[in-house]
């Protein structure tokens, strides 16, 4: 289990529905509304929810000494529960958290506001419960089932990001090499045993100088070869993102089979577009603090340079990402026909070599 799978505290479904059900209490109210609709796809991992009681436990990990500095909730000791409960705090919000098993993730079992002398005070609520009711606050099977689905979704997301990162590196190598063909092997999907996922990038620079009537010459033929891919489900899971990353307009692509089990996806792009893709690799090696700049209103006028790490994550999730110039945009938008941002080019040229 990676750190991202087990960091923070994970609220139980009961806590979400009974304790954290008011959208006004959330930093991101839409997350609360999604949960009310039982739509968890866009809010995972639950340990990263934008509610003060959840964020108060963001420093917790599955490490044995995690939470050692937290105050013990004494009532859990008196009730002789199977694990010690501890308190997390964020302003007036209080959360009661525990690790049901050593090395497991932390669970948020109850949450509320500290209101001294008020019956709704979070501590008084719990202390009025009987031992059996307190024990019922532990995660139930529905919680563990949702957690398993979440871990699976996160593992698949990381796999797609890893595949996309390999593709970006491969394109960068091809752009700076005299060789036209560059092979690589993608990692297998999580919990799957499959034949090697062999790919190959072919980059051929074109020459239209002999045709002055060609007003907007494409300068590079970029091809992605899938070699001996037997599993259609895997192809459908990752290929659209790989192909769409290079050029999101489906009508530009040509797809052909050159021999048994070798599929070739080809697209013609400009050198400016190729520069964007290769710059992602170089920017990915820079410190995050190098990507400075004020946040400006998103516009659709230019194509931007973006660091590889943020670009891959934003592309997979369909989220906004900050360009080198400081502007925010969604990289799934089509930037292939737009002029490259001059501010991005200037900033990139001024960066030290990676």
C-alpha positions as CSV (number, residue, x, y, z in Angstrom):
1,X,0.0,0.0,0.0
2,X,1.5,3.3,-1.0
3,X,1.5,6.3,1.3
4,X,-1.2,8.0,-0.7
5,X,-3.5,5.1,0.0
6,X,-3.2,5.3,3.8
7,X,-2.5,9.0,4.6
8,X,-5.0,11.1,6.5
9,X,-8.2,9.9,8.2
10,X,-11.0,8.3,6.3
11,X,-14.6,9.2,7.4
12,X,-17.1,6.3,7.7
13,X,-20.3,6.5,5.7
14,X,-22.2,7.1,8.9
15,X,-20.0,10.1,9.7
16,X,-20.5,11.5,6.2
17,X,-24.3,11.2,6.4
18,X,-24.9,12.1,10.0
19,X,-22.1,14.4,11.1
20,X,-20.8,16.1,8.0
21,X,-24.0,16.5,6.0
22,X,-24.2,20.3,5.9
23,X,-22.7,21.7,2.7
24,X,-22.1,25.1,4.4
25,X,-19.5,23.5,6.6
26,X,-17.4,22.3,3.7
27,X,-14.6,24.1,1.9
28,X,-15.9,22.4,-1.2
29,X,-19.7,22.1,-0.8
30,X,-20.0,20.2,-4.1
31,X,-18.2,17.3,-2.5
32,X,-20.9,17.1,0.2
33,X,-23.6,17.2,-2.5
34,X,-22.0,14.4,-4.4
35,X,-21.9,12.2,-1.3
36,X,-25.5,12.9,-0.7
37,X,-26.2,11.5,-4.2
38,X,-24.0,8.5,-3.4
39,X,-21.7,9.7,-6.2
40,X,-18.3,8.9,-4.8
41,X,-16.4,8.7,-8.1
42,X,-15.3,12.4,-8.0
43,X,-14.6,12.7,-4.3
44,X,-12.1,9.9,-3.7
45,X,-9.9,9.5,-1.8
46,X,-12.3,10.2,1.1
47,X,-9.2,11.0,3.3
48,X,-8.7,14.1,1.2
49,X,-12.2,15.6,1.5
50,X,-12.4,19.3,2.0
51,X,-14.1,19.3,5.4
52,X,-12.4,20.7,8.5
53,X,-12.9,17.5,10.5
54,X,-11.3,15.4,7.7
55,X,-8.5,17.8,7.0
56,X,-7.6,18.0,10.7
57,X,-6.3,14.4,10.3
58,X,-4.4,14.9,7.1
59,X,-1.0,14.4,8.8
60,X,-1.9,10.8,10.0
61,X,-0.3,7.9,8.2
62,X,-0.4,4.1,8.6
63,X,3.0,4.2,10.4
64,X,3.0,2.7,13.9
65,X,4.0,6.0,15.6
66,X,1.5,8.1,13.7
67,X,-0.9,10.0,16.0
68,X,1.4,9.7,19.0
69,X,1.1,13.4,19.7
70,X,-2.7,13.4,19.6
71,X,-4.9,13.6,22.7
72,X,-6.4,10.3,23.8
73,X,-10.2,10.3,24.0
74,X,-10.5,8.9,27.6
75,X,-14.0,7.6,27.2
76,X,-12.7,5.1,24.6
77,X,-10.4,3.7,27.3
78,X,-13.1,3.4,29.9
79,X,-15.3,1.6,27.3
80,X,-12.5,-0.9,26.7
81,X,-12.7,-0.5,23.0
82,X,-10.5,-2.7,20.7
83,X,-8.4,0.4,19.7
84,X,-7.6,3.7,21.3
85,X,-9.6,6.7,20.0
86,X,-7.8,10.0,19.6
87,X,-8.9,13.6,18.9
88,X,-8.2,15.8,15.9
89,X,-9.0,19.4,15.9
90,X,-9.7,22.3,13.5
91,X,-10.9,25.5,15.1
92,X,-14.3,24.5,16.7
93,X,-14.4,21.1,14.8
94,X,-13.5,18.0,16.7
95,X,-13.0,14.5,15.2
96,X,-12.6,11.2,17.0
97,X,-10.2,8.9,15.0
98,X,-8.7,5.4,15.5
99,X,-6.7,2.7,13.8
100,X,-8.8,-0.5,14.2
101,X,-5.7,-2.6,13.3
102,X,-2.0,-1.8,13.6
103,X,-0.7,-0.5,10.3
104,X,-4.2,0.1,8.9
105,X,-5.6,3.5,7.8
106,X,-7.1,5.9,10.3
107,X,-10.9,6.2,10.4
108,X,-12.9,9.2,11.5
109,X,-15.6,7.6,13.7
110,X,-17.4,10.7,14.9
111,X,-17.2,14.5,14.3
112,X,-18.9,17.6,15.5
113,X,-18.5,21.0,17.0
114,X,-17.2,21.7,20.5
115,X,-20.0,23.6,22.2
116,X,-19.4,23.7,25.9
117,X,-22.6,23.3,27.9
118,X,-24.6,22.5,24.8
119,X,-26.3,19.1,24.2
120,X,-24.9,19.1,20.7
121,X,-21.3,19.2,22.0
122,X,-19.4,16.5,20.2
123,X,-18.0,15.0,23.4
124,X,-21.3,14.9,25.2
125,X,-22.9,13.2,22.2
126,X,-20.5,10.3,22.5
127,X,-20.5,10.0,26.2
128,X,-24.3,9.7,26.2
129,X,-23.9,6.5,24.1
130,X,-23.9,3.1,25.6
131,X,-20.9,0.8,25.1
132,X,-22.7,-1.2,22.3
133,X,-23.6,2.1,20.5
134,X,-20.0,3.3,20.8
135,X,-18.7,0.1,19.3
136,X,-21.2,0.4,16.4
137,X,-19.3,3.6,15.3
138,X,-16.5,1.5,14.0
139,X,-16.4,0.9,10.2
140,X,-18.8,-1.6,8.8
141,X,-18.6,-3.8,5.7
142,X,-20.0,-1.1,3.4
143,X,-17.1,1.1,4.5
144,X,-14.5,-1.5,3.8
145,X,-16.1,-2.4,0.4
146,X,-16.0,1.3,-0.6
147,X,-12.5,1.6,0.6
148,X,-11.5,-1.4,-1.6
149,X,-13.2,0.1,-4.6
150,X,-11.4,3.4,-3.9
151,X,-8.0,1.7,-3.7
152,X,-8.6,-0.1,-7.0
153,X,-9.6,3.2,-8.7
154,X,-6.6,5.0,-7.3
155,X,-4.3,2.2,-8.5
156,X,-5.7,2.3,-12.0
157,X,-5.3,6.1,-12.0
158,X,-1.7,5.8,-11.0
159,X,-1.2,3.2,-13.8
160,X,-2.6,5.5,-16.4
161,X,-0.4,8.3,-15.2
162,X,2.7,6.0,-15.3
163,X,1.8,5.0,-18.9
164,X,1.4,8.6,-19.9
165,X,4.7,9.6,-18.2
166,X,6.5,6.9,-20.2
167,X,4.9,8.2,-23.4
168,X,6.0,11.8,-22.7
169,X,9.6,10.6,-22.1
170,X,9.6,8.5,-25.2
171,X,8.4,11.5,-27.3
172,X,11.1,13.7,-25.8
173,X,13.8,11.1,-26.6
174,X,12.5,10.7,-30.2
175,X,12.5,14.5,-30.7
176,X,16.2,14.8,-29.9
177,X,17.4,11.7,-31.6
178,X,18.4,10.9,-35.1
179,X,16.7,7.5,-34.7
180,X,13.1,7.4,-35.9
181,X,11.8,4.5,-33.8
182,X,11.8,4.3,-30.0
183,X,10.4,1.3,-28.2
184,X,9.3,1.0,-24.6
185,X,7.2,-1.3,-22.4
186,X,4.3,0.0,-20.4
187,X,3.7,-1.4,-16.9
188,X,0.9,-4.0,-16.5
189,X,-2.5,-2.8,-15.1
190,X,-2.8,-3.3,-11.3
191,X,-3.5,-6.9,-10.2
192,X,-3.3,-8.2,-13.7
193,X,-1.0,-10.7,-15.3
194,X,-0.7,-9.8,-19.0
195,X,1.7,-10.1,-21.9
196,X,4.2,-7.2,-22.2
197,X,2.5,-4.0,-23.3
198,X,5.1,-3.0,-25.9
199,X,4.8,0.3,-27.6
200,X,6.9,2.2,-30.1
201,X,7.0,5.9,-30.9
202,X,8.0,6.8,-34.5
203,X,8.8,10.4,-35.2
204,X,9.5,11.6,-38.8
205,X,10.1,15.2,-39.7
206,X,8.3,16.3,-42.9
207,X,9.4,18.8,-45.5
208,X,6.8,20.9,-47.3
209,X,9.3,23.5,-48.6
210,X,8.6,22.5,-52.2
211,X,4.9,23.4,-51.9
212,X,4.7,27.1,-51.1
213,X,0.9,27.0,-51.4
214,X,0.7,24.9,-48.2
215,X,-0.3,27.6,-45.8
216,X,0.0,25.8,-42.4
217,X,2.5,23.0,-42.9
218,X,2.5,20.2,-40.4
219,X,6.1,19.4,-39.7
220,X,6.1,16.1,-37.8
221,X,4.5,12.7,-38.3
222,X,4.1,11.1,-34.9
223,X,3.1,7.5,-34.7
224,X,2.2,5.3,-31.7
225,X,2.6,1.5,-32.3
226,X,0.9,-1.1,-30.1
227,X,2.8,-4.4,-30.5
228,X,1.1,-7.7,-29.7
229,X,-1.6,-6.3,-27.5
230,X,-4.1,-9.1,-26.9
231,X,-6.4,-7.5,-24.3
232,X,-9.0,-5.2,-25.8
233,X,-10.1,-4.1,-22.3
234,X,-6.6,-2.8,-21.5
235,X,-6.4,-1.1,-24.9
236,X,-9.7,0.7,-24.2
237,X,-8.5,1.7,-20.7
238,X,-5.3,3.5,-21.7
239,X,-4.9,4.1,-25.4
240,X,-7.5,6.9,-25.7
241,X,-5.6,8.9,-23.1
242,X,-2.2,8.2,-24.8
243,X,-3.5,9.1,-28.2
244,X,-5.6,12.1,-27.0
245,X,-2.6,13.5,-25.2
246,X,-0.7,13.8,-28.4
247,X,-3.6,15.3,-30.3
248,X,-7.1,15.5,-28.8
249,X,-8.9,15.8,-32.1
250,X,-9.9,12.3,-33.1
251,X,-10.5,13.2,-36.8
252,X,-6.8,14.0,-37.2
253,X,-5.7,10.5,-36.4
254,X,-5.3,7.6,-38.8
255,X,-5.4,4.1,-37.5
256,X,-4.1,1.1,-39.3
257,X,-3.0,-2.5,-38.8
258,X,0.4,-3.1,-40.4
259,X,0.6,-6.8,-39.5
260,X,-1.0,-9.2,-37.1
261,X,-1.4,-7.6,-33.7
262,X,0.4,-4.4,-34.6
263,X,-1.8,-1.3,-34.6
264,X,-0.4,2.1,-35.6
265,X,-2.0,5.4,-34.5
266,X,-0.5,8.3,-36.6
267,X,-1.1,12.1,-36.5
268,X,0.6,15.0,-38.1
269,X,1.6,17.8,-35.7
270,X,3.6,21.1,-35.8
271,X,7.0,21.6,-34.3
272,X,5.4,24.0,-31.8
273,X,3.2,21.2,-30.5
274,X,6.2,18.9,-30.3
275,X,8.1,21.5,-28.3
276,X,5.2,21.6,-25.8
277,X,5.4,17.9,-25.3
278,X,9.2,17.8,-24.9
279,X,9.2,20.8,-22.7
280,X,7.0,18.9,-20.2
281,X,9.9,16.5,-19.7
282,X,12.4,19.2,-19.0
283,X,10.0,21.2,-16.7
284,X,9.2,18.0,-14.8
285,X,12.8,17.9,-13.6
286,X,12.6,21.5,-12.2
287,X,11.6,22.3,-8.6
288,X,8.0,23.1,-8.2
289,X,8.9,26.6,-7.0
290,X,10.2,27.4,-10.5
291,X,6.6,27.4,-11.7
292,X,5.7,30.8,-10.3
293,X,3.4,33.5,-11.6
294,X,0.1,35.2,-10.8
295,X,-3.1,33.3,-11.4
296,X,-4.9,35.0,-14.3
297,X,-8.3,34.3,-15.8
298,X,-8.4,31.3,-18.1
299,X,-8.5,32.1,-21.8
300,X,-8.4,30.0,-24.9
301,X,-6.0,32.1,-26.9
302,X,-2.7,30.2,-26.5
303,X,-1.1,26.8,-26.0
304,X,1.1,26.6,-22.9
305,X,4.1,24.9,-21.4
306,X,3.4,22.7,-18.4
307,X,5.5,20.6,-16.0
308,X,5.3,16.9,-16.7
309,X,4.1,15.9,-13.2
310,X,1.3,18.4,-13.0
311,X,0.4,17.9,-16.7
312,X,0.0,14.1,-16.4
313,X,-2.2,14.3,-13.3
314,X,-4.3,17.1,-14.6
315,X,-4.8,15.4,-18.0
316,X,-5.8,12.1,-16.3
317,X,-8.2,13.8,-13.9
318,X,-9.5,16.5,-16.3
319,X,-8.5,19.2,-13.8
320,X,-7.0,22.7,-14.2
321,X,-3.2,23.0,-14.3
322,X,-0.9,26.0,-14.0
323,X,1.2,26.8,-17.0
324,X,4.7,28.2,-16.8
325,X,3.4,31.7,-17.4
326,X,1.0,31.4,-14.4
327,X,-2.2,30.8,-16.3
328,X,-4.6,28.0,-15.4
329,X,-6.3,25.8,-18.0
330,X,-7.6,22.3,-18.5
331,X,-5.2,20.3,-20.7
332,X,-7.9,18.3,-22.3
333,X,-8.8,21.4,-24.3
334,X,-7.5,21.4,-27.9
335,X,-4.5,23.6,-28.1
336,X,-3.0,22.2,-31.3
337,X,-4.0,25.0,-33.6
338,X,-3.3,27.9,-31.2
339,X,-0.2,30.0,-31.0
340,X,2.3,29.0,-28.3
341,X,2.2,31.3,-25.3
342,X,5.0,33.8,-25.7
343,X,5.3,34.2,-21.9
344,X,5.7,30.5,-21.5
345,X,8.4,30.4,-24.1
346,X,10.2,33.3,-22.4
347,X,10.0,31.7,-19.0
348,X,11.1,28.3,-20.3
349,X,14.1,29.8,-22.1
350,X,15.2,31.5,-18.8
351,X,15.1,28.3,-16.7
352,X,18.4,26.6,-15.8
353,X,19.2,23.3,-17.5
354,X,17.6,20.3,-15.7
